[in-house]
Amino acid sequence: MPLIDVQDVHKVYGHRANLVTAVAGVSLQVLQGEFVGIMGPSGAGKTTLLNLMSTIDRPTSGQIFLNQKNVTYMKNAALAKFRREQLGFIFQDFNLLAALTVRENLVLPLTLAGYSVVAINQALQKIVGILGLNSLLNRYPDDISPGQKQRVACGRAIITQPHLLFADEPTGSLDSKAATELLRYLTIINAKAGTTVVMVTHDAFTASYCRRILFIKDGQLFAEIVRQGSRQSFFQQVIDMQATIGGGGRTNGASAPGF
Amino acid sequence: MVLLRLAFKNARQNFNRYFVYVFACALAITIYFAFNALALTPYLWHTLPDAEMIKNGLLSTNAFILIFIVAFMFYANLFFVQQQRREIALFNLLGVSRWRISGYFFLENLLLGLLSLILGLLLGILLAKLFALLLVKLIGASISVGLLFSGAAIGQTIGTFLLVYIFLALFDAGLIAHYPLAILFRQPVTDKVVPITFWRYLLGLLGLALLASAYGMAQFYTEILPHFKFLGAAAAIIVPLLILVFVLVGTFLFYRFSLLALLMQLRHWYRFSYRKIRLFTLANLSQRLHRHVNISWLVTILAAITLTVLGSITMIYTASYDGLNTDQPLALTVDRQLAPAVAQHLTKHQLTVQQKQPATFKVTGAQFKLDSLLGFHYGAFTGPLTVISQQDYQAARRLQPNLPAFRLNDQQVILLLRKLAYAGQTKRQQVVTLRLTATTVKQLKVKQVSAAFPYGANNYVNGTGLVVSDAVFQRLNANAQTHLMAFQFAGSHHSEQVSQQLIDRYQQHYHYFDPQKTGQPPKNLHTFQLSKVHRTTAAQHNLPMLQARYPATRWLRTLFGLDFYIIGFFSLIFIMATGSIIMLKQLAEASGKRQQYALLIKLGISQREINHTIYLQTGIAFLLPITLGVINAYFALHILNIWLNQLDLTFAYLLGAIYLAVYIVYWWLTAKIYCRMITPT
């Protein structure tokens, strides 16, 4: 049974005179425990697809099932509850609340879900242990480094032990060391806790941590590669696929700097 | 031309932001214009004896209103420039010169100013008659109000505000021209976290302690005052001043530190804060309140001051009325030698005298000591006073049914004190012995102290009197003796006019009691020998031969009616202006917070919960200052009430309710716009 089942989803923006198709008939499935990457040139519709899968946005047509539940027509309040309980998010710009301390940012999803103080503190201790955030708990986001911020964001995403973790360019604002560290954490979460991870990125190195990568171009699925050998060889495969997409004669901006 | 179009377009686009400002300005201009129109329409008031007072009252209030509006406009404009700094920087980067940008802002300001001026004037012209009717009603005058269209008032209002707008626009333009580009591009920090240090906690505690002790001192004012006896009579002024300083400083510290510390404590109290969206609400609230420290303080203090002034005016009004009832309860009291002429005048003007009553007064020197509630109202009394017989007292009860009844023996007196009417009840009163300078009656015991004067305290020397038994009165060889005739008739505009004519005719007629010092006075006391001398020298003690009640009632009515009117409208301007500022400040941060709320939606918070927290936060920002203002006013009035002893707070309550209602409308409007601004499209 797939955890995510996307069936012929379209997303069209704009008004009659000026319609933009961001996603044009995508169908895909993600199984429980997978670590899936979504790649593609700028404007290909990666983030739109992620937003649709994560219930932040609604498709113009088509259907999306999460954990066998059709979320396409769910009411807003029910969707909010579903997101709160089942999903976790990591963003490129961290999206931490500046007014809250690290501790408060971390526990926020649990307070929203109505956990008891004891349960919240237990969960907090566990996450802090995994991500090494102990010394940062009483600091404010503005006082810590980007790498630390992303670790906090990651902690906030996984503290509810979600079935599904969505990451939108999580390493976009990090240096290589912090990026590697974060990807290592994501791998651990995926492997040990069995959390399914769906990650949008245009960086080949980041993508090489995934087990499977879906390539999108002009709002449609273009190709799919699955990691079989080492990470290095997978990285090479990703680079090749990016070259293939770029070779179509379109300018792909940051995703294919060499072309 | 391009500049004008751009300015026009921008003003239209930002109308949401500007509309509250324009509305508040327009309303202030309406009131300004209406006051001007009322003051500058001579036909309205020329029949009233107090026309000058009304005119001057309105015009001087207008000066205050103008100062307040200008301050409000400057504040709002500074704020608008702050808000548009990125646009300014962008224009500048695109190569538009600073002076051109300034010109554009100048035009935009002028457009907004003209809009509010036109709106305000139109409203003013439409409502001027209503303003006049309200004032006529409040001062109880009988004037028919026709159409109020004063060209002078229109010209004056337009001239004044055009000048203000031009000055304001030039100020803005100058400000923009001197902004460094780098500063303009810097994003204004709205998310700044204020760390709570040890000192801030301490200052927060100090704020709470100051407020608590000020409230405590006010509540138990009479109990704590004796502890400040070492300050002497000044204690009655110093202690309230101390309370005032405590409140001013305490309120500021409360907003600046105590609130932050309190919210931080709540955040650390996990059982409370780990609930739904509370952590976020508490953190946001502390940021928001921290940004509003100055305006919150100002609103609190201004609200407290206006409510206190209003409350005290009602108190003074009631007290003055009671004072008048003590001083001159009867329509006319005249010396018996003037009585025939006065009676003739009354008949001539067809005034029906309901009752007439003669009385005899004796004046003698007396000495007594009295302790009163606060220790400083009364001390030792030495000087002349007026004595009346029990028989005349009983006769007066026919005219003044509220005079208490009593029986006296030959050793007893009733002591009449005018100050009692103002000073509150005497407590812990021991038996007072009274010594007289008369040779035939040397000493008497005070049976009762009263503020109810037969024929009115105005007819008593020193505002002090004695009621003695008829036998003692007969025996008393006084220094002077007067005969009085009291007339009682109903109050009306006609009787006011006739009384005023009599006052004008006889205002030079006085009894003068000339004291002659004998020997050295003991310490600060001095004794008098009195002799009755008519119209000879300017003496230390004198009494008018004719006194009337109704002109004084009219004067009181006019004075206090005008006061209520002025304060009512002035506080309306104040409440609109401060409400607009709080609203603008809150909306300004809304656009910067959009991302935060979008994140909360992603984290699984429903739009309803988000709206709920926004309503809560804006509600606290609006209602906290006004509530604290009301609390401060309550304690201030509590003290005033001890002094004045006449608490009628109907009007103050009404005004407090209006403040609250206006702020609730602002709150609702702000929260609604805020929610719309942060909701993703």
Interface residues (C-beta under 8 A of the other chain):
Chain A: S54 I56 N76 A77 A80 K81 F82 R83 R84 E85 L87 F89 N95 L97 A98 A99 L100 E104 V107 L108 P109 L110 T111 L112 A113 G114 Y115 V117 I120 N121 Y140 D142
Chain B: D191 V193 P195 R267 Y270 R271 S273 Y274 R275 K276 I277 R278 L279 F280 A283 N284 S286 Q287 Q595 Q596 L599 I601 K602 L603 G604 I605 S606 Q607 R608
